[in-house]
Each structure stands twice: as structure tokens, then as C-alpha cells.
Amino acid sequence: MNIARMITTTPMSFGLGRVLPLRYRGNLYHDHRSLYQAAQSKPRMQLGGFRSRLIRYHMLWGALDDSAVEHCLYDSSHKFDIGGILYEIRQQSTGLLYYGITDCLILRLRAHISYSTRSTAFLHQQITAFGTRDFVVREVARMRCSREDLLEMERAMIAHRDTVWPNGLNAV
């Protein structure tokens, strides 16, 4: 899907709070409030805490069950390893590829576009020079694994497809 089209078909504000409607986000929390209240040690409720973790998990996997909520509460590594998405960005005019990982593709694409005006990264320079309509995004894989496993998969894909500049848009 074209980056410009993907971004314009979703709300343009940044942050997790803008992605899901307020009423629905409240229901995510309230549906599982008893688990949160019963927990011995709890993450904060603010940004980066329990609510944010619930929203990120729901956005990535589309559903929440009690085991997912407990994972949001008791993730011992504090890295919140819920898995993620390996994605590909292809520049149509040159055929150059970029591979990255994220847990929310829409927010990550918005970040790429936002950084493009003030970053020296190859992908961001190309977005500035050619515009968002020259880029197509594809989800390569969605995986339940640790962040380290995702990074390893990203590095393997970059090496396999040889997408380090000048053959692609990834940095070293």
C-alpha cells in the first residue's frame, strides 16, 4: 500500500491515544481492571505503563485475553516483548528497499515521514526528495517473539536482500 494513502486513511495525530477511540481505550482498561488491581506489583498507568501496553498489544494482535493482560502486568524484562512486525518499504522509482521492525506500522510510518525533514538517514532523504507517493509499504511478517529475535530477523533480511546503502535504503 502506498505510504501516503496508508497515512491519510487513518487519523493524522501522533500517539497511541489518537489511534484508538477514547471510549474503546477505556473499555480495554476497564475490562481488565480487576487483574490490574489484584496484581502485587504494577507498572504505572501513564504513558508506557499498563494502559499503553494494553493498547499496543491489542493493536498488534487484535485481541486481549487474560494471559495477554498478565503479560502486560508481569513482563519481567520491562522491555514488553510482545512480538512485532517486519515490514518492507519499496521506492517505486528506483526499486530500492528498506526493512524495519515495529509493533505499530502506522505509527512507525508516521515517524519516518516526520523524521524525513530533519534526518540524514537514506530513507528519510529519499522521502524528502521524492515524496511519500513514491513509496510502497508491505508487511513481511508478524511474529510473537522477543525484541532481540525481531532485530535478528531484520538484520537477516537486510543481509539477505542486500539493502544497505547504496544497494538499498537501510543504514549499516
N, C-alpha and C positions, 0 to 999 in steps of 0.2 A: 504494500500500500504506500502511496506517496506520502512523504512526511508532512507536507503542507496540508493535505487532505485529512490525515490522521489527527493532526493537532486541531484543525478547525472544526472537526466533528465532535470534539469534546470541550468541556469548559476550559477557558483560556487562563484562569487563575492558577497560581502555583500552590503547591502544598497539598497534603493528603486531605485536609479539611475541605478543599474545594472539589475533590474528585467524587466523593460520595455525598449524597444529600444529607443534611444535618439530621433530619428525622431518622433516617436509616442508620446513620452512625450511632445515634443514641440507642437505638434498638440493639445494635451489636453489643454495646456495653451492658445495657440493662438485662439482656437475655442471659448474660453470664456473670452478673454482679455477685451472685451468691458464691461462686467459686473464688472470685477475687477477695471477697470479704472473709472467706474461710481460710485463705492462704496465710501461712505463718510469716513469710517474708514476701513483700510485694514490690514490683517495680513501680516507679512513680506513675501517676495518672497523666501527667503532662506530656508534651511532645517527646517522643522517644520511649514513652512508657507503655502501660498496658493498653490504653485505647489505640495508640498509634500502632502497636504490634497487632492488635486485632484487625485493624483496618488493612494493614499491609498483608497479613495472612489471607484475609478474605479477598482482597484484590488479586492476589497471586493464584489462589486455588479455588475461589468461587464459593466456598462454603466453610463453615466453622462447626466443629463438634467439640465435645468436652476435652478430648485428648489434645486438640489444637489449642484450646484455651489454656490448658495446663502447660503446654509448651510455651505459650506467651508469658505465663507466670514464672515458670521454673527453669528457663533456659540458663544453665549454669555458666555458659561461656560469656554471657552478656553480649554476644555478637548476633544473637537471634538468627541462627542458621535455619531458615525455612525453605531453602532452595532458591530457585530463581529462573531467569530466562536468559538463554544465549540468543543474541539477535545479530542480524546482518544488515548493514546499510550499504546499498549499492548506488554509486553515482552513475546515472544513466549515460551521460555524455562521454565519460572516459572508461567506464566499466570497472573502476577501482572499488574495492570492497573495504569495509570496516567491520570488525567483530567486537562485540562488547557483551557485558552481563549486567543484569539489573533485577530488581524484584517488582518494578512497575515500569513497563515500557513507555507509556505515555509521559510520565514524569521525567524519565531519562531523556526522551527525545526533546522535550521542552528545555531541559538543561543544556543539551547540545546546541540548540538554537540560541538560547540565551548567552552561552559562552562564546558563540561564534564571532561576536563583535569585539571581544576583548581578549581572545586567546590566540596563542601561536600554534596550537595543535593543527596538524594537517587537515583533519576532518573539518574543524571549525573554519579554517581558512578557505576550504573549498565551499562550505555552506555560504560564507560571506561572498565569495566570488561568483558563484553560480546560482544561488538562491535555493530555497527548500524544495521547489518543484522538480529539481534535477536529481533528487534522491528518493530511493525506494527502500522501505523497511520490510524485513521478513523475520518472523520468529523462527529460529532454527530448532530450538529445543526448550522444553520446560521441564526442570528437574528438581526432585526433592533430594537435596544433598547439602553438605556443608559449603560455606563460602570458599574454603580452600579448594574443594573439588570443582566448584564453578570456575574459579580462577585457573585451575589446571586445564579444564576443558576449553576455556577461552584461549589460553596460551597454545594448546594443541591445535586448535582450529586456525589460529593466526599462523602458526608454523606450517601446517598442512597446506593452507591456501596461499601462503607467502604474501601476506597482506601488510607487511611492514613497508613504510615509505622507502623508496619511490614506487614499489610494486603495488601498494595499497595505501590505505588511509590510517592504519594503526601506527602508533609510535613504538619505539623499541621497548 
